[in-house]
Amino acid sequence: MCETIAAISTAYGEGGIGIIRISGPESLGILRKVFMCKGSIASRRMAFGKIADPDTGDVIDEVLAVYMKGPTTYTGEDVAEINCHGSIVALRKTLTLVLRQGARMAEPGEFTKRAFLNGRMDLSQAEAVIDVIKAKADAGYEAALSQMEGTLSRRVRELRAKVLDILVDLTVNIDYPDEDIEQLTYEKLLADLDEVEDDVDALLSTAGAGRMIKEGIRVAIVGRPNVGKSSLMNCLLRQSRAIVTEIPGTTRDTIEEAVSIRNIPVYLIDTAGIRDTEDVVEKIGIEKTKEAFNNADLIIMIVDAGAPLTEEDRDILGRLSERKSLVLLNKTDLGNAVTPRDIIDISPNSDVIKTCLLTGEGIDEIEDTIEALVYGGQLSQKDSVMVNNVRHEELLRKAKHALSDASVITEAAEALDIIEIDIREAYDYLGEIIGETVSDEVLDEVFSRFCLGK
C-alpha cells in the first residue's frame, strides 16, 4: 500500500494562512485524529474546528480543514488540507502531530510526482508546475501555465503519432514482405521523415524565446562616462535607482536591477564608464563592465550625440561587431554631432535609436528592441506552444538528429531494419519529454528541483 505523506505547502515564514497538505490512503483517518469539529467530515466541504493532540487534548490552533476523496484530486489520491494561521510555530506543531499519526514527511516534489505516477498529468506538465511557481514575469507565467495545461504535451504526442505511423509501415514491410500490402518506397519514407523533422525544427525554433521569457535576459548598459547610462537605467526602472550627476565616473561598480519589460523579465546592468583612468577603484569597476559586456544577451551602448565620437566610443563600438547590440544617440537636444551613419560605419550590425533620456524620448523603441530580441519577429506572447525547458530542448535535438540520421541512410537505400533503429530512437526521445519512456533516475532528478510541499 502507498504511504501517506505530509508537508507544509505554503512558503516558510509568517503569513495570514499556512497549509499542511496530506496525501495517501490514511489522509482521512489522520485528519479525524487531529481535527476536532462539530459534525462529520464530508468530502470537499470545508469545516471549521481545532487541531488538538489526541493523546493530551492540548489545542494547537483554530483551523479550516478539508478532505478530498481521490482520484479527482491533485495527486490522484485521497488528500486532506489543514489551513492554519500562518505562524511558523503553529505549522510546525501541526505537521509534527500529523506525522505522529502515521504520515511520512514528503520529499521535495513528491505530491506532483504522485500526480504524474497516478496519471493526473504527464511529465512535461509536472515540470511546468515549478515554472508556474517560479515565474518572474507575465510572459513566463503564461508560457508555463500553457504547458501545464498540456499544449506542449499535445504537440509532442502529435509528433510521436507521426513517427509511430512510419514505424508501423516499416514493421509491416520488414515482417511481411511477401504479403499483399502496399510496399513502402524509399521516396515515401524520406518524405515522411522530412515532414516530421520539419515539425521538430518548428518546435525547436521557439526554444530561444521560451528560455528567455522563463529565465530573463541580461542587458548591459555601456559607454564612456557621463553619456546617460544611469539615466537610461532609471528610465527603464521608472525610478531613481542609479546616481545621476554631471561628474564623470560617478558609477564605479555595476548596478543590477530586475524589471519586467513587455512582460519579459529583464536584468539591467548599469556599468562603470569605460575610459583610461588611474583611479584604482574605477579600474576595478571598468573590469566588471567588461565582464558584464561578455555575459550579456543584449548590449545597449550610449553615445553623446552632441559631441564628436571619441577614441573610447570607437573602441566600444568596435567590440559590438559580433554581439546583439543597440546604440543610443543620446542628448539629441544638445545637437547632432554624431549621426546613425557614423555608428553603422563602425558597427554595421548594431541598431541605432535617437534618444533624449531627460524627456523619455526613445524609451518605447528601446523596449520594442528588447521584445524583438526575445521573440525574433517569429513569435508573440499569444503563441500556444513554446519550448522553455532545457531538458525538452535537448531531447528534441536528439530526436531531430536521429531523424536526420534515418534520412541519410534512407537516401542510401539501406535495409529497412537498419533505418528503423534511428526512427525508434526518435520516438523514444519524444516519449521522454512527456514521461512515457523515461528512467527512474530522470524522474528523481526532475522532481528533486521542486520545493517541499509541492
C-alpha positions as CSV (number, residue, x, y, z in Angstrom):
1,M,0.0,0.0,0.0
2,C,1.2,3.5,-0.8
3,E,2.4,5.5,2.2
4,T,0.6,8.6,3.3
5,I,2.8,11.7,3.1
6,A,2.5,15.2,4.6
7,A,4.3,18.6,4.3
8,I,3.8,22.3,4.7
9,S,2.7,23.5,1.3
10,T,3.0,27.3,1.8
11,A,6.2,29.3,1.8
12,Y,8.2,29.2,5.0
13,G,7.7,32.3,7.2
14,E,4.9,34.3,8.8
15,G,1.7,34.9,6.9
16,G,-2.1,35.1,7.2
17,I,-2.5,31.4,6.3
18,G,-0.3,28.3,6.2
19,I,-1.4,25.0,4.7
20,I,-0.5,21.4,5.7
21,R,-1.1,19.0,2.9
22,I,-1.7,15.3,3.4
23,S,-1.9,12.7,0.6
24,G,-2.4,9.0,0.6
25,P,-4.8,6.3,1.8
26,E,-4.7,7.4,5.5
27,S,-5.4,11.0,4.9
28,L,-9.0,11.0,6.2
29,G,-8.1,8.8,9.2
30,I,-5.2,11.1,10.2
31,L,-7.4,14.2,9.8
32,R,-10.1,12.7,12.0
33,K,-7.5,12.0,14.7
34,V,-6.2,15.6,14.9
35,F,-9.1,17.7,13.8
36,M,-12.0,18.5,16.3
37,C,-15.1,19.9,14.7
38,K,-18.9,19.8,15.0
39,G,-20.5,17.2,12.8
40,S,-18.8,14.8,10.4
41,I,-16.1,15.5,7.8
42,A,-17.7,15.4,4.3
43,S,-15.6,15.2,1.1
44,R,-14.9,18.6,-0.5
45,R,-16.7,20.5,2.4
46,M,-14.5,23.0,4.3
47,A,-15.0,22.7,8.0
48,F,-14.1,24.9,11.0
49,G,-12.6,23.4,14.1
50,K,-9.4,22.9,16.2
51,I,-6.2,21.0,15.8
52,A,-5.6,19.1,19.1
53,D,-3.3,16.4,20.3
54,P,-5.4,13.3,20.6
55,D,-3.3,12.0,23.5
56,T,-3.4,15.1,25.7
57,G,-6.2,17.1,24.3
58,D,-4.0,20.2,24.0
59,V,-5.2,22.6,21.4
60,I,-2.6,23.8,18.8
61,D,-4.7,26.1,16.6
62,E,-8.1,27.0,15.2
63,V,-8.2,26.0,11.6
64,L,-10.2,25.3,8.4
65,A,-9.8,21.8,7.1
66,V,-11.0,19.9,4.0
67,Y,-10.9,16.3,2.9
68,M,-11.0,15.4,-0.8
69,K,-11.5,11.9,-1.9
70,G,-9.4,10.6,-4.8
71,P,-8.9,10.1,-7.7
72,T,-10.1,13.6,-8.7
73,T,-7.5,15.4,-6.6
74,Y,-4.1,17.0,-7.3
75,T,-2.2,13.8,-6.6
76,G,-5.0,11.3,-7.7
77,E,-5.1,10.1,-4.1
78,D,-7.2,10.9,-1.0
79,V,-6.0,14.4,0.1
80,A,-6.6,16.5,3.2
81,E,-5.5,20.1,3.7
82,I,-5.4,21.9,7.0
83,N,-5.5,25.7,6.8
84,C,-3.7,27.0,9.9
85,H,-2.8,30.5,11.0
86,G,0.4,31.4,9.2
87,S,2.6,31.0,12.3
88,I,5.8,29.0,11.9
89,V,5.1,27.5,15.4
90,A,1.5,26.5,14.6
91,L,2.5,24.9,11.3
92,R,5.5,23.1,12.8
93,K,3.4,21.7,15.7
94,T,0.5,20.7,13.4
95,L,2.8,18.9,11.0
96,T,4.6,17.1,13.8
97,L,1.2,15.9,15.1
98,V,0.2,14.7,11.6
99,L,3.5,12.8,11.3
100,R,3.0,11.2,14.7
101,Q,-0.4,9.8,13.5
102,G,1.4,7.7,10.7
103,A,2.2,10.1,7.8
104,R,5.6,10.3,6.4
105,M,7.4,13.6,5.6
106,A,7.0,14.2,1.9
107,E,10.2,14.6,-0.2
108,P,10.6,17.6,-2.4
109,G,8.1,17.5,-5.3
110,E,6.6,14.2,-4.1
111,F,3.0,15.4,-4.3
112,T,3.5,16.3,-8.0
113,K,5.4,13.1,-8.6
114,R,2.5,11.2,-7.4
115,A,0.2,13.2,-9.7
116,F,2.4,12.1,-12.6
117,L,2.6,8.4,-11.5
118,N,-1.1,8.3,-11.0
119,G,-1.8,9.7,-14.5
120,R,-3.1,13.1,-13.4
121,M,-0.5,14.8,-15.6
122,D,2.4,13.9,-17.9
123,L,6.0,14.7,-17.1
124,S,6.1,18.0,-19.1
125,Q,3.0,19.2,-17.3
126,A,4.5,18.3,-14.0
127,E,7.7,20.2,-14.8
128,A,5.6,23.2,-15.7
129,V,4.2,23.3,-12.2
130,I,7.6,24.5,-10.8
131,D,7.9,27.0,-13.7
132,V,4.5,28.5,-12.8
133,I,5.6,28.8,-9.1
134,K,9.0,30.4,-10.1
135,A,7.7,32.7,-13.0
136,K,9.3,36.1,-12.8
137,A,7.0,38.0,-15.3
138,D,3.7,37.6,-17.0
139,A,5.1,36.1,-20.3
140,G,7.0,33.3,-18.4
141,Y,4.0,32.6,-16.3
142,E,1.6,32.4,-19.3
143,A,4.0,30.1,-21.1
144,A,4.3,27.8,-18.0
145,L,0.6,27.8,-17.5
146,S,0.0,26.9,-21.1
147,Q,2.5,24.0,-20.8
148,M,0.8,22.9,-17.5
149,E,-2.5,22.8,-19.4
150,G,-1.0,20.4,-21.9
151,T,-0.3,22.4,-25.0
152,L,3.3,21.1,-25.4
153,S,2.2,17.6,-24.5
154,R,-0.4,17.5,-27.3
155,R,2.1,18.8,-29.8
156,V,4.7,16.1,-28.8
157,R,2.0,13.4,-28.9
158,E,1.2,14.5,-32.5
159,L,4.8,14.2,-33.4
160,R,5.1,10.8,-31.8
161,A,1.9,9.7,-33.7
162,K,3.6,10.6,-37.0
163,V,6.8,8.7,-36.1
164,L,4.7,5.7,-35.0
165,D,2.9,5.7,-38.3
166,I,6.3,5.5,-40.0
167,L,7.4,2.7,-37.6
168,V,4.2,0.7,-38.4
169,D,4.8,1.0,-42.1
170,L,8.4,-0.2,-41.6
171,T,7.5,-3.1,-39.4
172,V,4.8,-4.4,-41.8
173,N,7.2,-4.2,-44.7
174,I,10.0,-5.9,-42.7
175,D,7.9,-8.7,-41.1
176,Y,5.6,-9.4,-44.0
177,P,7.5,-8.7,-47.2
178,D,5.5,-11.2,-49.3
179,E,2.1,-10.3,-48.1
180,D,-0.4,-8.3,-50.3
181,I,0.3,-4.9,-48.7
182,E,1.3,-1.5,-50.0
183,Q,5.1,-1.5,-50.5
184,L,6.9,1.2,-48.6
185,T,9.2,3.0,-51.1
186,Y,12.3,4.9,-50.0
187,E,10.9,8.0,-51.6
188,K,7.8,7.9,-49.4
189,L,9.8,7.1,-46.3
190,L,12.2,10.0,-47.0
191,A,9.2,12.4,-47.5
192,D,7.6,11.2,-44.2
193,L,10.9,11.7,-42.3
194,D,11.4,15.2,-43.7
195,E,7.9,16.2,-42.7
196,V,8.4,15.1,-39.1
197,E,11.9,16.6,-38.9
198,D,10.4,20.0,-40.1
199,D,7.8,19.8,-37.4
200,V,10.5,19.1,-34.8
201,D,12.5,22.1,-36.2
202,A,9.5,24.3,-35.9
203,L,9.1,23.4,-32.2
204,L,12.8,23.9,-31.6
205,S,12.7,27.4,-33.1
206,T,10.7,28.5,-30.1
207,A,13.3,27.4,-27.6
208,G,15.4,30.6,-27.6
209,A,12.3,32.8,-26.9
210,G,11.0,30.2,-24.4
211,R,14.2,30.2,-22.4
212,M,14.5,34.0,-22.3
213,I,10.9,34.6,-21.1
214,K,11.5,32.0,-18.5
215,E,14.9,32.9,-17.2
216,G,15.0,36.6,-18.4
217,I,17.6,38.4,-20.5
218,R,20.7,40.3,-19.3
219,V,21.1,43.8,-20.7
220,A,24.4,45.5,-20.2
221,I,24.4,49.3,-20.5
222,V,27.8,50.5,-21.6
223,G,29.5,53.7,-22.8
224,R,32.1,56.2,-21.7
225,P,31.4,58.3,-18.6
226,N,28.6,60.8,-18.4
227,V,26.7,59.8,-21.6
228,G,23.5,58.8,-19.8
229,K,23.9,55.2,-18.7
230,S,22.4,55.8,-15.3
231,S,19.6,57.9,-16.7
232,L,18.6,55.0,-19.0
233,M,18.7,52.6,-16.1
234,N,16.3,55.0,-14.2
235,C,14.0,55.4,-17.2
236,L,13.6,51.7,-17.7
237,L,13.1,51.1,-14.0
238,R,10.7,54.0,-13.7
239,Q,12.5,55.1,-10.5
240,S,15.8,56.8,-9.4
241,R,18.0,53.8,-8.7
242,A,21.3,54.9,-10.1
243,I,23.0,58.2,-9.2
244,V,23.0,60.8,-12.0
245,T,25.4,63.7,-11.9
246,E,27.4,65.8,-14.3
247,I,30.6,64.4,-12.8
248,P,32.3,61.7,-15.0
249,G,32.9,58.4,-13.3
250,T,30.0,58.6,-10.8
251,T,29.2,54.9,-11.3
252,R,32.2,52.8,-10.2
253,D,30.6,49.4,-9.9
254,T,28.0,47.5,-11.8
255,I,24.4,48.1,-10.5
256,E,22.0,45.2,-11.3
257,E,18.2,45.6,-11.1
258,A,15.4,43.3,-12.4
259,V,12.4,44.8,-14.2
260,S,9.6,43.5,-16.3
261,I,9.6,45.0,-19.9
262,R,6.7,44.0,-22.1
263,N,6.0,41.2,-19.6
264,I,9.6,39.8,-20.1
265,P,12.0,39.5,-17.1
266,V,15.0,41.7,-17.8
267,Y,18.1,42.1,-15.7
268,L,19.6,45.6,-16.3
269,I,23.3,46.1,-15.6
270,D,24.4,49.7,-15.3
271,T,28.2,49.7,-15.7
272,A,31.1,52.0,-15.0
273,G,32.1,54.2,-17.9
274,I,34.9,52.8,-20.0
275,R,37.9,55.2,-20.1
276,D,41.6,55.4,-19.2
277,T,41.9,56.2,-15.5
278,E,44.5,56.0,-12.8
279,D,41.8,55.6,-10.1
280,V,42.2,52.1,-8.6
281,V,38.5,51.7,-7.6
282,E,37.3,53.0,-11.0
283,K,39.7,50.5,-12.8
284,I,38.0,47.6,-10.9
285,G,34.6,48.9,-12.0
286,I,35.7,49.0,-15.6
287,E,36.9,45.4,-15.4
288,K,33.5,44.5,-14.1
289,T,32.0,46.4,-17.0
290,K,34.0,44.2,-19.5
291,E,32.8,41.1,-17.7
292,A,29.1,42.3,-17.9
293,F,29.7,43.1,-21.6
294,N,30.8,39.5,-22.3
295,N,27.9,37.8,-20.4
296,A,25.0,40.0,-21.6
297,D,22.3,38.9,-24.1
298,L,22.0,42.5,-25.3
299,I,24.4,45.4,-25.2
300,I,23.0,48.9,-25.1
301,M,25.7,51.4,-25.8
302,I,25.1,55.1,-25.2
303,V,26.8,57.8,-27.2
304,D,26.6,61.5,-26.6
305,A,25.1,62.8,-29.9
306,G,26.0,66.4,-29.0
307,A,29.8,65.7,-29.2
308,P,32.0,64.0,-31.8
309,L,32.9,60.4,-31.3
310,T,36.0,59.8,-29.1
311,E,38.5,57.1,-29.3
312,E,36.8,55.5,-26.3
313,D,33.5,55.5,-28.2
314,R,35.1,54.0,-31.3
315,D,36.8,51.3,-29.1
316,I,33.5,50.2,-27.6
317,L,31.7,50.3,-31.0
318,G,34.4,48.1,-32.4
319,R,33.7,45.5,-29.8
320,L,30.0,45.3,-30.8
321,S,30.5,43.7,-34.2
322,E,29.7,40.1,-33.1
323,R,27.2,40.9,-30.4
324,K,23.5,41.7,-30.4
325,S,23.6,45.4,-29.7
326,L,21.7,48.7,-29.7
327,V,23.3,52.1,-29.9
328,L,21.6,55.1,-28.4
329,L,22.4,58.5,-29.7
330,N,21.5,60.3,-26.5
331,K,21.3,64.0,-25.7
332,T,19.8,64.9,-29.1
333,D,18.6,68.1,-27.6
334,L,22.2,69.3,-27.4
335,G,23.0,68.7,-31.1
336,N,23.6,66.1,-33.7
337,A,27.4,65.8,-33.9
338,V,27.0,62.0,-34.4
339,T,24.7,60.5,-36.9
340,P,23.3,56.9,-37.3
341,R,25.6,56.6,-40.4
342,D,28.7,57.3,-38.2
343,I,27.7,54.5,-35.9
344,I,26.8,52.0,-38.7
345,D,30.2,52.7,-40.4
346,I,32.0,51.3,-37.3
347,S,29.4,48.8,-36.1
348,P,27.2,47.7,-39.1
349,N,25.2,45.1,-37.2
350,S,24.0,47.5,-34.4
351,D,20.5,49.0,-34.3
352,V,20.6,52.8,-33.7
353,I,18.0,54.9,-31.9
354,K,18.0,58.6,-31.2
355,T,17.1,59.4,-27.6
356,C,16.7,62.2,-25.1
357,L,16.6,60.4,-21.8
358,L,15.8,63.5,-19.9
359,T,12.4,63.6,-21.6
360,G,12.0,59.8,-22.1
361,E,12.3,60.1,-25.9
362,G,13.1,56.7,-27.5
363,I,12.2,54.5,-24.5
364,D,9.4,52.8,-26.4
365,E,11.7,52.0,-29.2
366,I,14.2,50.5,-26.8
367,E,11.5,48.3,-25.3
368,D,10.5,47.3,-28.8
369,T,14.1,46.1,-29.5
370,I,14.2,44.1,-26.3
371,E,10.8,42.4,-27.2
372,A,12.1,41.7,-30.7
373,L,15.2,40.1,-29.3
374,V,13.2,37.6,-27.4
375,Y,10.5,36.8,-30.0
376,G,12.7,37.3,-33.0
377,G,9.8,38.5,-35.1
378,Q,8.5,34.9,-35.3
379,L,6.6,34.6,-32.1
380,S,4.2,36.5,-30.0
381,Q,3.2,36.1,-26.4
382,K,-0.1,34.5,-27.7
383,D,1.7,31.5,-29.2
384,S,0.3,28.4,-27.6
385,V,3.3,26.1,-27.9
386,M,6.7,27.1,-26.7
387,V,9.7,25.1,-25.5
388,N,11.0,26.7,-22.3
389,N,12.7,23.8,-20.7
390,V,16.4,22.8,-21.3
391,R,15.6,19.1,-20.9
392,H,12.9,19.3,-23.5
393,E,15.1,21.2,-25.9
394,E,17.9,18.7,-25.6
395,L,15.5,15.8,-26.2
396,L,14.0,17.5,-29.3
397,R,17.6,18.0,-30.6
398,K,18.3,14.3,-30.1
399,A,15.1,13.4,-31.9
400,K,16.0,15.7,-34.8
401,H,19.5,14.1,-35.0
402,A,18.0,10.6,-35.0
403,L,15.5,11.5,-37.8
404,S,18.3,13.2,-39.8
405,D,20.4,10.0,-39.5
406,A,17.5,8.0,-40.6
407,S,17.0,10.2,-43.7
408,V,20.7,9.8,-44.6
409,I,20.6,6.1,-44.6
410,T,17.2,6.1,-46.3
411,E,18.8,8.1,-49.2
412,A,21.5,5.4,-49.3
413,A,18.8,2.8,-49.6
414,E,20.0,0.8,-46.6
415,A,18.0,-2.1,-45.2
416,L,14.7,-1.1,-43.6
417,D,15.6,-2.7,-40.2
418,I,18.7,-0.5,-40.0
419,I,16.6,2.6,-40.7
420,E,14.1,1.5,-38.1
421,I,16.7,1.8,-35.3
422,D,17.2,5.6,-35.7
423,I,13.4,6.2,-36.1
424,R,12.7,4.2,-32.9
425,E,15.3,6.3,-31.1
426,A,13.5,9.5,-32.2
427,Y,10.2,8.0,-31.0
428,D,11.7,7.2,-27.6
429,Y,13.3,10.7,-27.2
430,L,10.0,12.4,-27.8
431,G,8.5,10.0,-25.3
432,E,11.0,11.1,-22.6
433,I,9.6,14.7,-22.9
434,I,6.1,13.6,-21.7
435,G,7.4,10.7,-19.5
436,E,6.3,7.7,-21.5
437,T,9.8,6.4,-21.9
438,V,11.8,7.8,-19.0
439,S,14.1,6.3,-16.4
440,D,13.7,6.4,-12.6
441,E,16.9,8.4,-12.5
442,V,15.5,11.1,-14.7
443,L,12.3,11.3,-12.7
444,D,14.2,11.6,-9.4
445,E,16.3,14.4,-11.0
446,V,13.2,16.3,-12.3
447,F,11.3,16.2,-9.0
448,S,14.3,17.0,-6.8
449,R,14.1,20.5,-8.2
450,F,10.7,21.1,-6.6
451,C,10.2,22.6,-3.2
452,L,8.8,20.7,-0.2
453,G,5.0,20.6,-0.2
454,K,4.5,20.7,-4.0
